[in-house]
Amino acid sequence: MKTYKYIVTGKVQGVWFRKNTKQIAVQLGMTGYANNLVTGQVKVMATGTDEQHKELKDFLHVGSENAEVQTVEIEEMPQTSFEDFTTG
């Protein structure tokens, strides 16, 4: 299991991005969170397998229906155990 931090830039707030990210993550069996940042970005912290992260990354680069993703910054973090996947 690995934990990654994703910072998603673009039109990603107010377009159901976090809700859809949670839905994908839960379907994949991942834990973590997706939160809005004051910069207009969305921060996603997620723990899962390499295959789960590949699927999540594929979604994050596209986003929800009305999102316009410009960039996704990815950084591996120390493995973290989250209880479930939340949004804030």
Secondary structure, DSSP 8 states (H G I E B T S, - for coil): -EEEEEEEEEE-SSSSHHHHHHHHHHHHT-EEEEEE-TTS-EEEEEEE-HHHHHHHHHHHHH-STT-EEEEEEEEEE-----SSEEE-
